[in-house]
């Protein structure tokens, strides 16, 4: 559904931010 299409990118962004902070 459309909800999944929006949740997937959001999850990836959150993960990216988490990894970025950890790398710092």
N, C-alpha and C positions, 0 to 999 in steps of 0.2 A: 504493500500500500504506500501512499504518499508519505505517511508518517515515518516509515522505515527509511525512505529516501532522504529524509531530513535528519533523522537520528544518526544514520551512519556517518555522514561528514562531521557532524558535531562531535561524535565520539573520537574520530580521528584527530580533530583539532585539539581536543582535551588531552589526548595521548601525546600529541606533538609538543604541547606546552609543558606537559609533565617531563618529557624527555629533555626538553630544552633547559628546564630549570635544573634537572639532575646533572646535565653536562656542565652547567655553570658552577 
